[in-house]
Amino acid sequence: MLDWASLTQRSLAGQGMRREEARALLNLPDEDILTALRAAFNVRQTHFGKRVKLCVLQNARSGLCQEDCHYCSQSSISSAKIDKYPLLSKEVTREIRQLFPLEICICVGLMNEAQAKRLKEAGVGWVNHNLNTSQRFYPEICSTHTYQDRLKTVRSVQRAGLKTCSGGIIGMGETDEDILDLAFAVREVGMDSIPVNFLHPISGTPLEGLAFLSPMKCLKALCLFRFLNPKSEIRAAGGREVNLRALQGLALYAANSIFVEGYLTTPGQKIEEARKMIEDMGFEVEAQPAVVI
C-alpha cells in the first residue's frame, strides 16, 4: 500500500521515491488511479499551478534519416508512406524568434558541446533529445547509435547552457523495470522538460505489430515521472490521443504540457479541441506556447 501523503511530501522535498514504490505505482490497481492522480496533482500544482503549455511540432526535414530507430516512420528502415523532403533552407530559428514570442526547442540528433553552443547563439532555448528507453533495452530499438551516445548529447546540451527536453517512449516492448530505469535516469540527469511518449505503432516500421497501451498504464506512467521530477515540465507527448483516448484530460493532473496539431508524420489533437479540453478540466492555457523544430 502506497502512502500518498508521504510520497507527495518527499517528492516536493526533492527526495523522489524508492524503487519499490515506483514499481508499486506502475502496478497499481486501476480502481486506485484517481487517488494517484490527486497526489500527483498536488505536486504538479505546487510548481505549475493549473497552467498547461501547448507545444507545436514543425518538421524541418521529413524522412531521409540514416538512423534505424524502430519506432520512427522517418528512419532508414521504415517503409511508411510519408512525405519526404530535405532540410528547410531558411534560418528557421532566427526567423521565428523575430516574428513571434515563442519558446524554441530544436531536435537535430546527436551533437557535441560546440554544436550546442552554436544553437544557443542562434536563439535556441531548449534542445529535445530523448533517451527513449532504458540502457538495457536500447539495442532492441536502435543499432546505429547507442544509449550512451544519446546521454552524451544531453550532457553536451547542458554544458552549453541550453535547457534539456528529454524523456522516452513507453509501449515498445520494454518491461516495467525498463520504464523505471528510464524514469530514474531522467531524474538523475536533471531534465528540464520530460516528454512522456506512448507508442503509436506505424505501418511500415518494425514496431507496427505492437498493441496500443491501456489508458490506465499511461496515466500511471505520467504519475511516476511527476513524482520523480516535481520541478520538471512533464509533457504528455506522442501517442497521447490513441493511447489515452477518452481519458486524455486526466493526464493534466500529472502533466503540465501537451502537444497539439500532430506529431510530424501522425495526426494529433487540434488546438481548439485541446483548449476546450483544458478548460473543461478546470485548467488554463499558458500564455507562451512552444515550437519544437
Phi and psi in degrees as a GROMACS rama.xvg file:
@    title "Ramachandran Plot"
@    xaxis  label "Phi"
@    yaxis  label "Psi"
@TYPE xy
-80.0558  137.734  LEU-2
-92.59  95.7599  ASP-3
-65.1202  -37.3212  TRP-4
-64.0945  -45.5874  ALA-5
-65.6186  -41.3805  SER-6
-62.4444  -42.7059  LEU-7
-64.5512  -45.0784  THR-8
-62.1142  -45.1004  GLN-9
-68.7648  -35.6318  ARG-10
-63.6847  -46.5204  SER-11
-65.1498  -26.1374  LEU-12
-84.0887  0.543198  ALA-13
83.186  12.5935  GLY-14
-91.0217  -8.76876  GLN-15
69.516  -142.471  GLY-16
-147.36  158.451  MET-17
-78.1463  155.665  ARG-18
-57.858  -42.0465  ARG-19
-66.516  -31.5434  GLU-20
-68.6982  -41.642  GLU-21
-62.7755  -39.9944  ALA-22
-65.1486  -41.6557  ARG-23
-63.6715  -35.599  ALA-24
-64.5723  -44.1002  LEU-25
-65.3423  -25.602  LEU-26
-104.227  17.6609  ASN-27
-60.3895  137.558  LEU-28
-57.6639  139.654  PRO-29
-57.2543  -32.3475  ASP-30
-68.4467  -11.6608  GLU-31
-98.5306  6.14805  ASP-32
-64.2884  -33.7466  ILE-33
-66.1983  -34.0554  LEU-34
-66.2995  -42.104  THR-35
-64.2537  -42.3464  ALA-36
-64.7934  -38.3143  LEU-37
-62.8412  -43.7032  ARG-38
-65.3175  -42.2622  ALA-39
-63.7909  -37.0761  ALA-40
-63.8514  -36.6182  PHE-41
-60.1462  -36.7904  ASN-42
-72.515  -47.3788  VAL-43
-58.9235  -45.1812  ARG-44
-64.724  -32.6668  GLN-45
-60.2691  -39.0129  THR-46
-102.625  -23.0312  HIS-47
-129.165  2.02323  PHE-48
58.3357  -135.681  GLY-49
-109.586  18.5347  LYS-50
-76.8245  143.481  ARG-51
-127.07  121.826  VAL-52
-88.064  132.103  LYS-53
-96.9968  131.951  LEU-54
-119.378  138.405  CYS-55
-121.746  134.3  VAL-56
-95.5072  135.631  LEU-57
-124.114  116.786  GLN-58
-79.8536  108.245  ASN-59
-76.9956  -18.847  ALA-60
-152.022  138.908  ARG-61
-117.257  126.199  SER-62
68.7678  -159.155  GLY-63
62.2804  23.2333  LEU-64
-88.5875  142.28  CYS-65
-87.0411  -12.195  GLN-66
-79.5103  161.554  GLU-67
-118.112  36.138  ASP-68
-55.9085  121.842  CYS-69
-70.2913  -20.4123  HIS-70
-86.8478  -12.3569  TYR-71
-100.136  131.173  CYS-72
-73.475  -12.4945  SER-73
-99.8806  3.37769  GLN-74
-75.6342  168.427  SER-75
-66.5172  -21.7298  SER-76
-103.819  4.49158  ILE-77
-84.7253  139.065  SER-78
-110.696  17.0826  SER-79
-61.2383  142.885  ALA-80
-84.0656  93.149  LYS-81
-129.682  159.915  ILE-82
-67.8805  142.798  ASP-83
-127.988  130.203  LYS-84
-154.684  152.675  TYR-85
-74.8877  176.73  PRO-86
-58.2901  134.564  LEU-87
-57.3577  142.044  LEU-88
-80.7895  -27.1722  SER-89
-74.6566  159.348  LYS-90
-79.0925  80.4226  GLU-91
-54.4608  -48.7126  VAL-92
-60.0844  -50.9742  THR-93
-61.496  -38.0971  ARG-94
-66.7453  -44.4255  GLU-95
-64.2414  -43.5488  ILE-96
-61.9982  -33.9546  ARG-97
-73.2409  -31.0429  GLN-98
-93.5658  -34.1405  LEU-99
-135.163  145.654  PHE-100
-83.8568  68.4746  PRO-101
-108.958  156.036  LEU-102
-87.1095  121.232  GLU-103
-101.452  124.275  ILE-104
-122.412  130.921  CYS-105
-112.463  136.31  ILE-106
-120.75  101.211  CYS-107
-128.505  17.7294  VAL-108
85.9539  -159.993  GLY-109
-65.9322  141.468  LEU-110
-156.009  160.873  MET-111
-102.107  -179.218  ASN-112
-64.3867  -39.4644  GLU-113
-62.3205  -41.0204  ALA-114
-67.3224  -38.4364  GLN-115
-64.2832  -38.0252  ALA-116
-64.6597  -35.8732  LYS-117
-62.4586  -38.8424  ARG-118
-64.5661  -41.2858  LEU-119
-61.6202  -41.5481  LYS-120
-64.3671  -26.8728  GLU-121
-82.5646  -5.15279  ALA-122
106.698  3.4505  GLY-123
-70.9636  138.984  VAL-124
-106.653  -30.0913  GLY-125
-132.622  154.274  TRP-126
-128.819  127.331  VAL-127
-92.8037  124.927  ASN-128
-155.736  92.7478  HIS-129
-70.688  142.979  ASN-130
-73.5898  -25.2935  LEU-131
78.428  -49.1435  ASN-132
-160.813  -167.171  THR-133
-74.865  161.099  SER-134
-62.7591  -36.6449  GLN-135
-62.8367  -43.6637  ARG-136
-86.3169  -13.6991  PHE-137
-55.1193  -42.3318  TYR-138
-60.5582  -17.8605  PRO-139
-77.0556  -17.2537  GLU-140
-116.904  -7.66828  ILE-141
-161.773  138.453  CYS-142
-121.254  -10.218  SER-143
-86.6004  -11.695  THR-144
-154.454  170.778  HIS-145
-112.921  168.736  THR-146
-58.3744  -40.9736  TYR-147
-64.6912  -34.4636  GLN-148
-59.6279  -43.2084  ASP-149
-67.4778  -41.7089  ARG-150
-63.6017  -39.6193  LEU-151
-62.6131  -38.6885  LYS-152
-63.0654  -44.6277  THR-153
-60.851  -42.5572  VAL-154
-62.8143  -39.3251  ARG-155
-63.4506  -40.9895  SER-156
-61.146  -43.4145  VAL-157
-64.0788  -43.482  GLN-158
-65.229  -28.685  ARG-159
-77.9513  -5.6004  ALA-160
88.1205  13.2728  GLY-161
-94.3349  155.564  LEU-162
-84.7245  147.911  LYS-163
-101.01  137.518  THR-164
-122.758  99.8071  CYS-165
-151.26  122.774  SER-166
-144.392  -126.824  GLY-167
-167.649  -171.698  GLY-168
-122.924  129.064  ILE-169
-105.48  140.577  ILE-170
105.443  16.3812  GLY-171
-93.4534  9.84555  MET-172
104.503  4.83447  GLY-173
-75.7084  166.9  GLU-174
-92.3748  169.095  THR-175
-60.3743  -33.4682  ASP-176
-65.1737  -33.7535  GLU-177
-66.5092  -40.0981  ASP-178
-61.7804  -41.9112  ILE-179
-64.6141  -42.5211  LEU-180
-58.1048  -44.5301  ASP-181
-63.2504  -46.2241  LEU-182
-62.0464  -41.8579  ALA-183
-73.871  -29.4794  PHE-184
-66.8661  -45.351  ALA-185
-67.8384  -29.5494  VAL-186
-66.5528  -44.9549  ARG-187
-63.4661  -41.3136  GLU-188
-70.7088  -30.991  VAL-189
84.5535  57.1997  GLY-190
-72.2745  140.14  MET-191
-76.4473  -36.049  ASP-192
-136.697  139.584  SER-193
-128.282  101.272  ILE-194
-74.9901  124.88  PRO-195
-104.978  103.468  VAL-196
-94.8887  150.033  ASN-197
-121.651  122.606  PHE-198
-52.1795  128.039  LEU-199
-106.414  97.3847  HIS-200
-61.2487  123.4  PRO-201
-108.087  129.715  ILE-202
-59.0822  130.785  SER-203
101.177  -3.34054  GLY-204
-109.917  158.688  THR-205
-60.6689  -20.9205  PRO-206
-98.7675  15.0632  LEU-207
-62.207  -24.873  GLU-208
-87.6757  -3.51868  GLY-209
-74.6159  149.658  LEU-210
-84.0722  156.708  ALA-211
-67.0666  154.895  PHE-212
-76.934  162.013  LEU-213
-80.0776  147.858  SER-214
-55.6179  -36.1389  PRO-215
-64.7794  -40.1848  MET-216
-62.0534  -41.4374  LYS-217
-62.7551  -44.0795  CYS-218
-65.7245  -39.4848  LEU-219
-63.7052  -40.1497  LYS-220
-63.7276  -42.3969  ALA-221
-61.853  -41.0369  LEU-222
-62.4435  -41.9522  CYS-223
-56.9856  -50.2224  LEU-224
-66.2062  -32.1401  PHE-225
-68.6008  -46.4796  ARG-226
-62.4189  -36.4354  PHE-227
-79.6303  -20.5709  LEU-228
-134.552  68.6539  ASN-229
-61.8599  -32.2633  PRO-230
-96.2818  -8.06703  LYS-231
-83.6309  149.626  SER-232
-69.9628  127.154  GLU-233
-105.99  118.235  ILE-234
-104.603  122.065  ARG-235
-77.0173  105.946  ALA-236
-109.448  -141.121  ALA-237
-52.3646  140.98  GLY-238
81.614  2.61997  GLY-239
-57.4238  -46.0384  ARG-240
-67.4229  -40.9982  GLU-241
-86.8566  -16.1902  VAL-242
-101.226  -43.1647  ASN-243
-80.8129  -29.2881  LEU-244
51.2871  -120.193  ARG-245
-68.9147  -12.124  ALA-246
-101.335  17.2229  LEU-247
-55.565  -41.2731  GLN-248
-59.2775  -31.4845  GLY-249
-67.3264  -21.355  LEU-250
-60.7244  -25.7679  ALA-251
-67.9846  -16.1725  LEU-252
-70.9304  -23.7684  TYR-253
-111.049  -39.2746  ALA-254
-92.5235  144.911  ALA-255
-112.884  11.4246  ASN-256
-152.341  144.034  SER-257
-138.282  159.365  ILE-258
-96.2003  146.11  PHE-259
-131.39  161.455  VAL-260
69.0302  21.0073  GLU-261
104.651  172.354  GLY-262
-129.886  64.3551  TYR-263
69.7536  -64.6455  LEU-264
-122.252  2.84773  THR-265
-127.136  149.065  THR-266
-73.9834  162.842  PRO-267
-146.636  -175.091  GLY-268
-68.1993  134.072  GLN-269
-68.3663  150.469  LYS-270
-63.1098  -39.1046  ILE-271
-68.4338  -36.5175  GLU-272
-65.9249  -39.4682  GLU-273
-64.9941  -43.4766  ALA-274
-58.4367  -42.8942  ARG-275
-63.9894  -43.0038  LYS-276
-60.0798  -44.887  MET-277
-61.3586  -45.4538  ILE-278
-65.8051  -42.015  GLU-279
-62.8102  -29.5774  ASP-280
-85.109  -1.12499  MET-281
85.7677  17.0481  GLY-282
-105.178  177.853  PHE-283
-136.038  146.077  GLU-284
-78.7228  130.553  VAL-285
-68.2723  144.242  GLU-286
-63.864  -43.497  ALA-287
-96.7515  111.874  GLN-288
-77.2061  172.597  PRO-289
-124.088  144.135  ALA-290
-116.784  127.979  VAL-291
-109.333  121.858  VAL-292
